[in-house]
């Protein structure tokens, strides 16, 4: 019987397989950041261990880093200590680090791909759940905890039981205003936040094959929000073209050998998935979340659901709690929800194509009065590219704030946070209670919806901009 | 890792689904560089509400958390496990756990027990009708035992793979176990293709 893409990559990394034990998997690339690594390095010191493969390890600073005044000392002393700890650990153990101020600094999941380190058929881990992003290249990429970070540092392997496989097949032609973010939000709403538990997802079908690498990264990035262990897309010519010429992509004969191998990384026709989900892209529309988990989403044209409509008691209770936290009422049109803040950035939507989309909508328009818009590029390289294309000027002319690279308001570990009760439209990945700041309320959206929302002041798609009179809408007590 | 064999303690009923790790330990606590001192951050936002179950005097000192489905979703932060342990929890029971959280818990000796929702419902009723009622989580027999309000014995078997159980019962350190197979790692490394990426070029 044939094998799936995930099974092929898995099998190629088994260092040891023994009855009654998890497989011992070799890890090709270990990415580190300041938040989940300090205790792991402490463990190495305590046990007199070294980093086994510094040549397969890379660190960057992203979660804590400020997006303003980056040339000044970091104001928050606790954040500063954490960054200094990473710098000392990397120096002591010989790990390559891209610190704040470095041209290769940025969100760890933006940095790996842009350097060409994320390659098809590799295993990639990082102490961060959004490591699933790298699956866009046909890599097997897992988020891990700090104990596992220490394990990989010490052994370059991880003992793991092989997850089951699930095919998410998306066929058909999506409407022009439907983005990768809308596709993945629709997938999560369909299978639920626990639907992917215990699975590696493989996204496939014509709607996936047409996507750019950056759009594929947006899709795979949010696999974890469906509870999946990883998400993957088979590598193809789009993947190879993205990689060729990047800093760490193979060259010469190595390139030819790599491509020959990468071309074998497709699910065999006779392979069987443990579960299959089908989605018709033509039926999708711009999607937003209304609740406090990423599965609580609906098309922008819909209304806030009535918790009473849920048959399952626990879902009903979760919806009631979510509406209470979000300050929304059942039946309210999603388009009537007004926002205070718009955030464009994160490992989900902080790449150059995302910034181009948002800028394209903001060009010649203004951010609505009373709305704060933050644009935070995913990496310094993305920022430099945006500046070269003049996108920064488009953002600032529209009244948005153009910031330095980092995770920023996605999780509010740095000063970029919502105040209690403030509401955001955010291109990030999690709408959990307090995720963007204590008491903050988050609606997850695509960069296009974020930009249109910034202009109109309420949740909106670009189609709402043409001829729409923003002032004519009466926000229905969304605050 | 601390070994886990069997534990008997009072339970806290947490009737919420999709308890994500941002709720268990908010991001600003993640700036700490130690594995301890997270107890005050556990469910920090919810604990501001005096009626929240962890604030109720009757549940002080409880050591078993009984939660709704999909516990531990979201971020991979192991700090969520440390916070639960620092607070005093020895075991968490739910009908479904997020994968990364579950992996992290078992590597730290916090036993995560998967039971069917009707059993979780029964445990909630036990803990709510009598907060002093004790629940036993027995890893050797892979069994949870309690007494229902009407005096009947509740016994529920749970599954945990033999390898994880063995490591927990003996408090074994994964890294030491893996390093016993160092020769396998070295021989695998010797066969890796030349085109595989390196972060540092010699």
Interface residues (C-beta under 8 A of the other chain):
Chain A: X15 X16 X20 X21 X22 X24 X26 X28 X29 X35 X36 X38 X39 X42 X43 X47 X49 X52 X54 X55 X56 X57 X58 X63 X64 X76 X78 X79 X81 X82 X85 X96 X116 X117 X119 X122 X127 X128 X129 X131 X143 X144 X145 X146 X147 X148 X150 X151 X154 X155 X156 X157 X159 X161 X163 X193 X194 X197 X198 X224 X225 X227 X229 X248 X249 X250 X254 X255 X257 X258 X261 X292 X293 X314 X315 X317 X318 X321 X411 X412 X413 X430 X432 X433 X434 X435 X438
Chain B: X15 X16 X17 X18 X20 X22 X23 X26 X27 X28 X30 X31 X32 X33 X34 X35 X45 X68 X69 X70 X73 X74 X75 X76 X77 X78 X79 X81 X96 X98 X99 X100 X103 X104 X107 X108 X117 X161 X162 X163 X174 X175 X177 X178 X179 X181 X182 X184 X185 X188 X189 X192 X193 X194 X195 X196 X197 X198 X199 X200 X201 X202
